[in-house]
Amino acid sequence: MKLLKKDNSKKTEEEKVEERREEVLSKGRKFKYPLQWTKHRVVINTILIAFAILALIITAGWLALYQFGMTDDLLYRVTRIIPVSVASVDSEDVRFSDYLMLYRSSISSLERQSNNQFDNESIDDLHAEYKRSALTEAEEYALAAKLAPELDVTVTPEEVDAEFDRHLKIGGLDRSEESFMKIVEDNFGLSKDEYKRMLYLTLLKAKVETKIDDQANKIAKQVEDILASSDNDYEKVATELGDQIIYEETGGLVDNKNIDGGRATEAMKLEPGKSSGKFISMNGDGYYFVKLIKKTNAEVNFVSIKVPFTEFDQRFESLKNEGKIVEYITINIPSEEESTTSNEN
């Protein structure tokens, strides 16, 4: 064996360098592969921890929304980014963000106007009632969204902008956008995007209702015919059509900024004795006709006729009775007996 071993003294310098290099590399490999394995495990562990944290966040969010019914600002903003559902209407998802937007705008207005006149128990009852109302409204908008494609109904951004501009001039005032949004934010806690979202939903539902409500369209035509043949005699319309329409009188001058579905605003555009013709109420629940009696710079006296939409509500109730409206949250509203007992105590 000693004869086979190469004499180191006879090695060339190049061979010695190569041998030394191999020796160093061999020792390095002992550290290289364990280090690679360690890095691999670190990456895997990091991914597992990230998934665990994500699962915890999702679970916490799910509990907050669906079990505890929380409505805070953070959750609302999350639902605007992540399209989770609060219910379904005939398989159409009801956006959680729409429900929270409607609820938060309603309760914000209540809290600003109540001035702490309610006790805690009454406030809890009001919160529950407002949640119920907001959820039902969001479900109705979802039904409108489901019916819209079938009816070839759309609402364009230009229509929303036009409606927004119309709201700026409610009451005959030509407000700036900044001052109007200050009012909206102070009273309802809504941003411009949120307010436009509400306008979009209202316009969509109103368009759907006008498409499907043959009865309301028929009655509106009867109103137009009677007014045309009677020199705008609104009382004659009320007599002939009875409870098919709703006839109202202001009984005197009222503020032209009156929140009345847009009637005061339309009346301000008229001359005494003139009729507005048919227009859709600002909340989209029917047709209005108004006739001006008298007006000043800031007040108006008028009579009005309303032709309510009914077909949409009937379809909604039918879906509810058929079990096709499924809600993923529970809203507990106290019964009248519980409310009465609470007030007596």
Secondary structure as GFF3:
##gff-version 3
##sequence-region A 1 345
A	DSSP	three_ten_helix	8	10	.	.	.	ID=ss1
A	DSSP	alpha_helix	13	62	.	.	.	ID=ss2
A	DSSP	pi_helix	63	67	.	.	.	ID=ss3
A	DSSP	alpha_helix	73	81	.	.	.	ID=ss4
A	DSSP	beta_strand	85	89	.	.	.	ID=ss5
A	DSSP	beta_strand	92	95	.	.	.	ID=ss6
A	DSSP	alpha_helix	96	114	.	.	.	ID=ss7
A	DSSP	alpha_helix	120	151	.	.	.	ID=ss8
A	DSSP	alpha_helix	157	168	.	.	.	ID=ss9
A	DSSP	three_ten_helix	170	172	.	.	.	ID=ss10
A	DSSP	alpha_helix	177	188	.	.	.	ID=ss11
A	DSSP	alpha_helix	192	212	.	.	.	ID=ss12
A	DSSP	alpha_helix	214	229	.	.	.	ID=ss13
A	DSSP	alpha_helix	234	241	.	.	.	ID=ss14
A	DSSP	three_ten_helix	242	244	.	.	.	ID=ss15
A	DSSP	beta_strand	246	249	.	.	.	ID=ss16
A	DSSP	beta_strand	254	255	.	.	.	ID=ss17
A	DSSP	alpha_helix	263	268	.	.	.	ID=ss18
A	DSSP	beta_strand	279	280	.	.	.	ID=ss19
A	DSSP	beta_strand	286	295	.	.	.	ID=ss20
A	DSSP	beta_strand	299	308	.	.	.	ID=ss21
A	DSSP	alpha_helix	311	321	.	.	.	ID=ss22
A	DSSP	beta_strand	325	327	.	.	.	ID=ss23
A	DSSP	alpha_helix	336	344	.	.	.	ID=ss24
###
